[in-house]
Amino acid sequence: MTSAETSSRTLLVISAHAGDFVWRAGGAIALASSRGERAKVVCLSFGERGESAKAWRAGRTLDEIKAIRREEAQNAAAALGAEIEFFDAGDYPLIESTELVDRLVRVYRELEPEVVLTHPLADPYNGDHPAAARMALQARVLAQAAGYDAPGAPLGAPPVFFFEPHQPEQCDFKPDLLLDITPVFDRKRKAMECLPAQQHMWDYYTDLAKRRGVQLKRNAGPNLGLAHDTMGEAYMRLYPQVTDVLA
């Protein structure tokens, strides 16, 4: 499939803050869009309180910071080829609510995604991340219920993958899927550079992609001709894979 062709497949990414989807899943998003698939990011918050220290130190107001982070995230999503929607639910803390879950149910029903990406369920450094994951998973279950009062048909069972947290060892993150993002890493780096509010993350996630690329080659089997500069992203699958062929 060329980049000009389109696919009926849809990727849904549920992100606690405006930058999370870029650092953790930018490669997966860019790969999907490069295949002509629809990719949509839902940002539950702008990361205005907890992840915008530079703007606070510069004396910006809350509304100004939200506007800055919105523009940054929009530019990053555009670089990756994704749509983006902001719930403006607030951060530090991101409070779980039935209203937010219901909004996510409606997104699920409208998109009918083939794949869902979100945060792991454990993160002792940032409670917003597991809160986003819990709401993403609850909404997925409710969207499957025929009797749930929301537009659209009941959802199927899209697989859910947790993307890699900033401190994986402390978040019980043990990857069981390594994604080759080499063809689109330049787009991911461009998207990262749309987020100057967290410039310290640019090189961290570039280095992480290199390390995951090394692991990807090691687990791909011998003599497959993978490039020495392979770049990767790591994921954990929540639900079992259903298949008739072991691979």
Salt bridges, closest charged atoms under 4 A:
ASP20 OD2 - HIS17 ND1 2.94
ASP20 OD1 - ARG24 NH1 3.36
ASP20 OD2 - HIS119 NE2 3.50
ASP20 OD2 - HIS129 NE2 3.41
GLU37 OE2 - ARG9 NE 3.56
GLU37 OE2 - ARG35 NE 2.86
GLU51 OE2 - HIS17 ND1 3.16
GLU72 OE1 - ARG69 NE 3.12
GLU83 OE2 - ARG38 NE 2.61
GLU85 OE1 - LYS40 NZ 2.71
ASP88 OD1 - LYS66 NZ 3.04
GLU96 OE2 - ARG134 NH2 2.53
ASP102 OD2 - ARG106 NE 2.81
GLU110 OE2 - ARG38 NH1 3.43
ASP123 OD2 - HIS129 ND1 2.91
ASP128 OD2 - HIS17 NE2 2.83
GLU164 OE2 - ARG212 NH2 2.61
GLU193 OE2 - ARG189 NE 2.77
ASP203 OD1 - ARG189 NH1 3.24
GLU233 OE2 - LYS188 NZ 2.64
